[in-house]
Amino acid sequence: MNTFPGESASWEGVDAYFTWAGSSGMLVLFTLVTACICLGVIIAAARHESETAENNK
């Protein structure tokens, strides 16, 4: 069993903790935001590549 940073009831040595971490709504929100960012980067890269290909024919 992992006892880091100490006893299970001890908060000594903990730098940060997140009270919303057990919420499934926040997990879904972060997942959707991350997926949208990744999709935006892919779309922007595809547009740039197609513009570059057209300019260099």
HTML snippet that shows the backbone in 3Dmol.js (N, CA, C, O; Angstrom):
<script src="https://3Dmol.org/build/3Dmol-min.js"></script>
<div id="view" style="width:600px;height:400px;position:relative"></div>
<script>
const pdb = `
ATOM      1  N   MET A   1       0.834  -1.183   0.000  1.00  0.00           N
ATOM      2  CA  MET A   1       0.000   0.000   0.000  1.00  0.00           C
ATOM      3  C   MET A   1       0.876   1.243   0.000  1.00  0.00           C
ATOM      4  O   MET A   1       1.873   1.296   0.721  1.00  0.00           O
ATOM      5  N   ASN A   2       0.526   2.223  -0.783  1.00  0.00           N
ATOM      6  CA  ASN A   2       1.294   3.460  -0.879  1.00  0.00           C
ATOM      7  C   ASN A   2       0.957   4.363   0.291  1.00  0.00           C
ATOM      8  O   ASN A   2      -0.196   4.760   0.464  1.00  0.00           O
ATOM      9  N   THR A   3       1.958   4.687   1.095  1.00  0.00           N
ATOM     10  CA  THR A   3       1.725   5.546   2.254  1.00  0.00           C
ATOM     11  C   THR A   3       2.373   6.908   2.089  1.00  0.00           C
ATOM     12  O   THR A   3       2.508   7.650   3.062  1.00  0.00           O
ATOM     13  N   PHE A   4       2.782   7.254   0.851  1.00  0.00           N
ATOM     14  CA  PHE A   4       3.388   8.562   0.610  1.00  0.00           C
ATOM     15  C   PHE A   4       2.327   9.642   0.733  1.00  0.00           C
ATOM     16  O   PHE A   4       1.237   9.410   0.211  1.00  0.00           O
ATOM     17  N   PRO A   5       2.512  10.765   1.345  1.00  0.00           N
ATOM     18  CA  PRO A   5       3.701  11.269   2.017  1.00  0.00           C
ATOM     19  C   PRO A   5       3.776  10.891   3.483  1.00  0.00           C
ATOM     20  O   PRO A   5       4.687  11.345   4.176  1.00  0.00           O
ATOM     21  N   GLY A   6       2.879  10.097   3.974  1.00  0.00           N
ATOM     22  CA  GLY A   6       2.908   9.687   5.381  1.00  0.00           C
ATOM     23  C   GLY A   6       1.691   8.819   5.652  1.00  0.00           C
ATOM     24  O   GLY A   6       1.266   8.030   4.808  1.00  0.00           O
ATOM     25  N   GLU A   7       1.152   8.980   6.825  1.00  0.00           N
ATOM     26  CA  GLU A   7      -0.066   8.250   7.173  1.00  0.00           C
ATOM     27  C   GLU A   7      -1.213   8.691   6.280  1.00  0.00           C
ATOM     28  O   GLU A   7      -1.183   9.799   5.743  1.00  0.00           O
ATOM     29  N   SER A   8      -2.224   7.846   6.110  1.00  0.00           N
ATOM     30  CA  SER A   8      -3.311   8.148   5.184  1.00  0.00           C
ATOM     31  C   SER A   8      -4.126   9.366   5.615  1.00  0.00           C
ATOM     32  O   SER A   8      -4.760  10.001   4.773  1.00  0.00           O
ATOM     33  N   ALA A   9      -4.125   9.708   6.910  1.00  0.00           N
ATOM     34  CA  ALA A   9      -4.883  10.863   7.393  1.00  0.00           C
ATOM     35  C   ALA A   9      -4.005  12.114   7.487  1.00  0.00           C
ATOM     36  O   ALA A   9      -4.466  13.149   7.968  1.00  0.00           O
ATOM     37  N   SER A  10      -2.771  12.038   7.044  1.00  0.00           N
ATOM     38  CA  SER A  10      -1.841  13.154   7.179  1.00  0.00           C
ATOM     39  C   SER A  10      -1.745  13.937   5.869  1.00  0.00           C
ATOM     40  O   SER A  10      -1.616  13.354   4.792  1.00  0.00           O
ATOM     41  N   TRP A  11      -1.811  15.271   5.977  1.00  0.00           N
ATOM     42  CA  TRP A  11      -1.638  16.134   4.814  1.00  0.00           C
ATOM     43  C   TRP A  11      -0.248  16.749   4.809  1.00  0.00           C
ATOM     44  O   TRP A  11       0.026  17.636   4.000  1.00  0.00           O
ATOM     45  N   GLU A  12       0.627  16.303   5.682  1.00  0.00           N
ATOM     46  CA  GLU A  12       1.977  16.845   5.770  1.00  0.00           C
ATOM     47  C   GLU A  12       2.763  16.511   4.507  1.00  0.00           C
ATOM     48  O   GLU A  12       2.816  15.355   4.088  1.00  0.00           O
ATOM     49  N   GLY A  13       3.374  17.530   3.903  1.00  0.00           N
ATOM     50  CA  GLY A  13       4.178  17.335   2.711  1.00  0.00           C
ATOM     51  C   GLY A  13       3.389  17.426   1.416  1.00  0.00           C
ATOM     52  O   GLY A  13       3.979  17.320   0.341  1.00  0.00           O
ATOM     53  N   VAL A  14       2.078  17.617   1.478  1.00  0.00           N
ATOM     54  CA  VAL A  14       1.259  17.713   0.275  1.00  0.00           C
ATOM     55  C   VAL A  14       1.343  19.143  -0.250  1.00  0.00           C
ATOM     56  O   VAL A  14       1.032  20.089   0.473  1.00  0.00           O
ATOM     57  N   ASP A  15       1.763  19.305  -1.510  1.00  0.00           N
ATOM     58  CA  ASP A  15       1.889  20.638  -2.104  1.00  0.00           C
ATOM     59  C   ASP A  15       0.570  21.141  -2.667  1.00  0.00           C
ATOM     60  O   ASP A  15       0.277  22.333  -2.576  1.00  0.00           O
ATOM     61  N   ALA A  16      -0.223  20.262  -3.241  1.00  0.00           N
ATOM     62  CA  ALA A  16      -1.492  20.667  -3.847  1.00  0.00           C
ATOM     63  C   ALA A  16      -2.450  19.488  -3.823  1.00  0.00           C
ATOM     64  O   ALA A  16      -2.044  18.329  -3.914  1.00  0.00           O
ATOM     65  N   TYR A  17      -3.721  19.810  -3.699  1.00  0.00           N
ATOM     66  CA  TYR A  17      -4.748  18.777  -3.807  1.00  0.00           C
ATOM     67  C   TYR A  17      -5.968  19.413  -4.458  1.00  0.00           C
ATOM     68  O   TYR A  17      -6.198  20.615  -4.325  1.00  0.00           O
ATOM     69  N   PHE A  18      -6.736  18.612  -5.150  1.00  0.00           N
ATOM     70  CA  PHE A  18      -7.846  19.117  -5.933  1.00  0.00           C
ATOM     71  C   PHE A  18      -9.140  18.510  -5.420  1.00  0.00           C
ATOM     72  O   PHE A  18      -9.331  17.295  -5.460  1.00  0.00           O
ATOM     73  N   THR A  19     -10.032  19.378  -4.935  1.00  0.00           N
ATOM     74  CA  THR A  19     -11.280  18.884  -4.357  1.00  0.00           C
ATOM     75  C   THR A  19     -12.267  18.463  -5.432  1.00  0.00           C
ATOM     76  O   THR A  19     -13.207  17.727  -5.130  1.00  0.00           O
ATOM     77  N   TRP A  20     -12.096  18.895  -6.667  1.00  0.00           N
ATOM     78  CA  TRP A  20     -13.009  18.550  -7.749  1.00  0.00           C
ATOM     79  C   TRP A  20     -12.589  17.286  -8.483  1.00  0.00           C
ATOM     80  O   TRP A  20     -13.259  16.881  -9.434  1.00  0.00           O
ATOM     81  N   ALA A  21     -11.503  16.655  -8.069  1.00  0.00           N
ATOM     82  CA  ALA A  21     -10.945  15.526  -8.818  1.00  0.00           C
ATOM     83  C   ALA A  21     -11.895  14.335  -8.886  1.00  0.00           C
ATOM     84  O   ALA A  21     -11.788  13.525  -9.807  1.00  0.00           O
ATOM     85  N   GLY A  22     -12.810  14.208  -7.948  1.00  0.00           N
ATOM     86  CA  GLY A  22     -13.739  13.092  -7.968  1.00  0.00           C
ATOM     87  C   GLY A  22     -14.977  13.350  -8.809  1.00  0.00           C
ATOM     88  O   GLY A  22     -15.825  12.469  -8.956  1.00  0.00           O
ATOM     89  N   SER A  23     -15.086  14.548  -9.362  1.00  0.00           N
ATOM     90  CA  SER A  23     -16.267  14.917 -10.130  1.00  0.00           C
ATOM     91  C   SER A  23     -16.152  14.430 -11.567  1.00  0.00           C
ATOM     92  O   SER A  23     -15.197  14.772 -12.265  1.00  0.00           O
ATOM     93  N   SER A  24     -17.111  13.642 -12.009  1.00  0.00           N
ATOM     94  CA  SER A  24     -17.065  13.150 -13.387  1.00  0.00           C
ATOM     95  C   SER A  24     -17.341  14.273 -14.377  1.00  0.00           C
ATOM     96  O   SER A  24     -16.882  14.207 -15.518  1.00  0.00           O
ATOM     97  N   GLY A  25     -18.073  15.294 -13.973  1.00  0.00           N
ATOM     98  CA  GLY A  25     -18.351  16.424 -14.855  1.00  0.00           C
ATOM     99  C   GLY A  25     -17.088  17.172 -15.237  1.00  0.00           C
ATOM    100  O   GLY A  25     -16.944  17.583 -16.388  1.00  0.00           O
ATOM    101  N   MET A  26     -16.173  17.358 -14.305  1.00  0.00           N
ATOM    102  CA  MET A  26     -14.913  18.047 -14.605  1.00  0.00           C
ATOM    103  C   MET A  26     -14.040  17.190 -15.512  1.00  0.00           C
ATOM    104  O   MET A  26     -13.352  17.715 -16.388  1.00  0.00           O
ATOM    105  N   LEU A  27     -14.064  15.884 -15.310  1.00  0.00           N
ATOM    106  CA  LEU A  27     -13.297  14.996 -16.184  1.00  0.00           C
ATOM    107  C   LEU A  27     -13.817  15.086 -17.614  1.00  0.00           C
ATOM    108  O   LEU A  27     -13.029  15.155 -18.557  1.00  0.00           O
ATOM    109  N   VAL A  28     -15.125  15.087 -17.781  1.00  0.00           N
ATOM    110  CA  VAL A  28     -15.717  15.200 -19.113  1.00  0.00           C
ATOM    111  C   VAL A  28     -15.374  16.553 -19.719  1.00  0.00           C
ATOM    112  O   VAL A  28     -15.028  16.630 -20.898  1.00  0.00           O
ATOM    113  N   LEU A  29     -15.464  17.625 -18.930  1.00  0.00           N
ATOM    114  CA  LEU A  29     -15.145  18.962 -19.424  1.00  0.00           C
ATOM    115  C   LEU A  29     -13.697  19.047 -19.885  1.00  0.00           C
ATOM    116  O   LEU A  29     -13.430  19.527 -20.987  1.00  0.00           O
ATOM    117  N   PHE A  30     -12.770  18.595 -19.073  1.00  0.00           N
ATOM    118  CA  PHE A  30     -11.354  18.637 -19.459  1.00  0.00           C
ATOM    119  C   PHE A  30     -11.092  17.780 -20.691  1.00  0.00           C
ATOM    120  O   PHE A  30     -10.297  18.166 -21.549  1.00  0.00           O
ATOM    121  N   THR A  31     -11.742  16.632 -20.794  1.00  0.00           N
ATOM    122  CA  THR A  31     -11.566  15.767 -21.956  1.00  0.00           C
ATOM    123  C   THR A  31     -12.068  16.452 -23.222  1.00  0.00           C
ATOM    124  O   THR A  31     -11.403  16.405 -24.257  1.00  0.00           O
ATOM    125  N   LEU A  32     -13.235  17.087 -23.150  1.00  0.00           N
ATOM    126  CA  LEU A  32     -13.782  17.784 -24.308  1.00  0.00           C
ATOM    127  C   LEU A  32     -12.918  18.974 -24.716  1.00  0.00           C
ATOM    128  O   LEU A  32     -12.694  19.197 -25.906  1.00  0.00           O
ATOM    129  N   VAL A  33     -12.439  19.729 -23.754  1.00  0.00           N
ATOM    130  CA  VAL A  33     -11.578  20.881 -24.055  1.00  0.00           C
ATOM    131  C   VAL A  33     -10.289  20.405 -24.719  1.00  0.00           C
ATOM    132  O   VAL A  33      -9.842  20.990 -25.705  1.00  0.00           O
ATOM    133  N   THR A  34      -9.696  19.348 -24.182  1.00  0.00           N
ATOM    134  CA  THR A  34      -8.459  18.814 -24.761  1.00  0.00           C
ATOM    135  C   THR A  34      -8.695  18.286 -26.175  1.00  0.00           C
ATOM    136  O   THR A  34      -7.868  18.498 -27.062  1.00  0.00           O
ATOM    137  N   ALA A  35      -9.811  17.605 -26.388  1.00  0.00           N
ATOM    138  CA  ALA A  35     -10.124  17.093 -27.724  1.00  0.00           C
ATOM    139  C   ALA A  35     -10.331  18.237 -28.713  1.00  0.00           C
ATOM    140  O   ALA A  35      -9.885  18.150 -29.857  1.00  0.00           O
ATOM    141  N   CYS A  36     -10.999  19.306 -28.288  1.00  0.00           N
ATOM    142  CA  CYS A  36     -11.211  20.458 -29.170  1.00  0.00           C
ATOM    143  C   CYS A  36      -9.893  21.142 -29.524  1.00  0.00           C
ATOM    144  O   CYS A  36      -9.694  21.550 -30.668  1.00  0.00           O
ATOM    145  N   ILE A  37      -9.006  21.267 -28.563  1.00  0.00           N
ATOM    146  CA  ILE A  37      -7.698  21.872 -28.831  1.00  0.00           C
ATOM    147  C   ILE A  37      -6.914  21.018 -29.830  1.00  0.00           C
ATOM    148  O   ILE A  37      -6.331  21.548 -30.776  1.00  0.00           O
ATOM    149  N   CYS A  38      -6.899  19.703 -29.622  1.00  0.00           N
ATOM    150  CA  CYS A  38      -6.189  18.806 -30.547  1.00  0.00           C
ATOM    151  C   CYS A  38      -6.786  18.874 -31.945  1.00  0.00           C
ATOM    152  O   CYS A  38      -6.050  18.935 -32.929  1.00  0.00           O
ATOM    153  N   LEU A  39      -8.097  18.864 -32.042  1.00  0.00           N
ATOM    154  CA  LEU A  39      -8.758  18.952 -33.333  1.00  0.00           C
ATOM    155  C   LEU A  39      -8.462  20.283 -34.018  1.00  0.00           C
ATOM    156  O   LEU A  39      -8.253  20.320 -35.230  1.00  0.00           O
ATOM    157  N   GLY A  40      -8.441  21.365 -33.261  1.00  0.00           N
ATOM    158  CA  GLY A  40      -8.102  22.674 -33.824  1.00  0.00           C
ATOM    159  C   GLY A  40      -6.692  22.719 -34.380  1.00  0.00           C
ATOM    160  O   GLY A  40      -6.459  23.295 -35.442  1.00  0.00           O
ATOM    161  N   VAL A  41      -5.755  22.118 -33.674  1.00  0.00           N
ATOM    162  CA  VAL A  41      -4.368  22.077 -34.148  1.00  0.00           C
ATOM    163  C   VAL A  41      -4.267  21.253 -35.430  1.00  0.00           C
ATOM    164  O   VAL A  41      -3.564  21.642 -36.363  1.00  0.00           O
ATOM    165  N   ILE A  42      -4.957  20.130 -35.481  1.00  0.00           N
ATOM    166  CA  ILE A  42      -4.931  19.281 -36.677  1.00  0.00           C
ATOM    167  C   ILE A  42      -5.532  20.010 -37.871  1.00  0.00           C
ATOM    168  O   ILE A  42      -4.978  19.954 -38.969  1.00  0.00           O
ATOM    169  N   ILE A  43      -6.658  20.694 -37.673  1.00  0.00           N
ATOM    170  CA  ILE A  43      -7.301  21.429 -38.765  1.00  0.00           C
ATOM    171  C   ILE A  43      -6.410  22.570 -39.248  1.00  0.00           C
ATOM    172  O   ILE A  43      -6.273  22.784 -40.452  1.00  0.00           O
ATOM    173  N   ALA A  44      -5.804  23.306 -38.311  1.00  0.00           N
ATOM    174  CA  ALA A  44      -4.921  24.409 -38.698  1.00  0.00           C
ATOM    175  C   ALA A  44      -3.711  23.902 -39.476  1.00  0.00           C
ATOM    176  O   ALA A  44      -3.293  24.530 -40.448  1.00  0.00           O
ATOM    177  N   ALA A  45      -3.149  22.778 -39.057  1.00  0.00           N
ATOM    178  CA  ALA A  45      -2.003  22.209 -39.763  1.00  0.00           C
ATOM    179  C   ALA A  45      -2.392  21.741 -41.158  1.00  0.00           C
ATOM    180  O   ALA A  45      -1.630  21.927 -42.107  1.00  0.00           O
ATOM    181  N   ALA A  46      -3.564  21.139 -41.294  1.00  0.00           N
ATOM    182  CA  ALA A  46      -4.022  20.667 -42.608  1.00  0.00           C
ATOM    183  C   ALA A  46      -4.259  21.841 -43.552  1.00  0.00           C
ATOM    184  O   ALA A  46      -3.901  21.770 -44.728  1.00  0.00           O
ATOM    185  N   ARG A  47      -4.852  22.911 -43.055  1.00  0.00           N
ATOM    186  CA  ARG A  47      -5.061  24.098 -43.892  1.00  0.00           C
ATOM    187  C   ARG A  47      -3.730  24.695 -44.337  1.00  0.00           C
ATOM    188  O   ARG A  47      -3.569  25.076 -45.497  1.00  0.00           O
ATOM    189  N   HIS A  48      -2.785  24.774 -43.415  1.00  0.00           N
ATOM    190  CA  HIS A  48      -1.476  25.331 -43.757  1.00  0.00           C
ATOM    191  C   HIS A  48      -0.780  24.473 -44.807  1.00  0.00           C
ATOM    192  O   HIS A  48      -0.201  24.995 -45.760  1.00  0.00           O
ATOM    193  N   GLU A  49      -0.837  23.170 -44.632  1.00  0.00           N
ATOM    194  CA  GLU A  49      -0.195  22.260 -45.589  1.00  0.00           C
ATOM    195  C   GLU A  49      -0.829  22.374 -46.977  1.00  0.00           C
ATOM    196  O   GLU A  49      -0.115  22.360 -47.980  1.00  0.00           O
ATOM    197  N   SER A  50      -2.155  22.487 -47.049  1.00  0.00           N
ATOM    198  CA  SER A  50      -2.805  22.570 -48.354  1.00  0.00           C
ATOM    199  C   SER A  50      -2.507  23.919 -49.008  1.00  0.00           C
ATOM    200  O   SER A  50      -2.328  23.980 -50.225  1.00  0.00           O
ATOM    201  N   GLU A  51      -2.449  24.999 -48.228  1.00  0.00           N
ATOM    202  CA  GLU A  51      -2.076  26.309 -48.777  1.00  0.00           C
ATOM    203  C   GLU A  51      -0.646  26.306 -49.294  1.00  0.00           C
ATOM    204  O   GLU A  51      -0.363  26.867 -50.353  1.00  0.00           O
ATOM    205  N   THR A  52       0.245  25.682 -48.557  1.00  0.00           N
ATOM    206  CA  THR A  52       1.648  25.605 -48.969  1.00  0.00           C
ATOM    207  C   THR A  52       1.786  24.771 -50.245  1.00  0.00           C
ATOM    208  O   THR A  52       2.576  25.113 -51.125  1.00  0.00           O
ATOM    209  N   ALA A  53       1.035  23.700 -50.347  1.00  0.00           N
ATOM    210  CA  ALA A  53       1.092  22.852 -51.547  1.00  0.00           C
ATOM    211  C   ALA A  53       0.565  23.629 -52.756  1.00  0.00           C
ATOM    212  O   ALA A  53       1.121  23.514 -53.848  1.00  0.00           O
ATOM    213  N   GLU A  54      -0.483  24.406 -52.581  1.00  0.00           N
ATOM    214  CA  GLU A  54      -1.018  25.209 -53.692  1.00  0.00           C
ATOM    215  C   GLU A  54      -0.045  26.284 -54.138  1.00  0.00           C
ATOM    216  O   GLU A  54       0.084  26.548 -55.333  1.00  0.00           O
ATOM    217  N   ASN A  55       0.640  26.907 -53.190  1.00  0.00           N
ATOM    218  CA  ASN A  55       1.585  27.989 -53.521  1.00  0.00           C
ATOM    219  C   ASN A  55       2.861  27.483 -54.170  1.00  0.00           C
ATOM    220  O   ASN A  55       3.558  28.255 -54.829  1.00  0.00           O
ATOM    221  N   ASN A  56       3.182  26.224 -54.005  1.00  0.00           N
ATOM    222  CA  ASN A  56       4.445  25.683 -54.520  1.00  0.00           C
ATOM    223  C   ASN A  56       4.261  24.760 -55.716  1.00  0.00           C
ATOM    224  O   ASN A  56       5.141  23.945 -55.995  1.00  0.00           O
ATOM    225  N   LYS A  57       3.154  24.862 -56.423  1.00  0.00           N
ATOM    226  CA  LYS A  57       2.942  24.021 -57.595  1.00  0.00           C
ATOM    227  C   LYS A  57       3.771  24.504 -58.759  1.00  0.00           C
ATOM    228  O   LYS A  57       3.722  23.915 -59.839  1.00  0.00           O
TER     229      LYS A  57
END
`;
const viewer = $3Dmol.createViewer("view");
viewer.addModel(pdb, "pdb");
viewer.setStyle({}, {cartoon: {color: "spectrum"}});
viewer.zoomTo();
viewer.render();
</script>
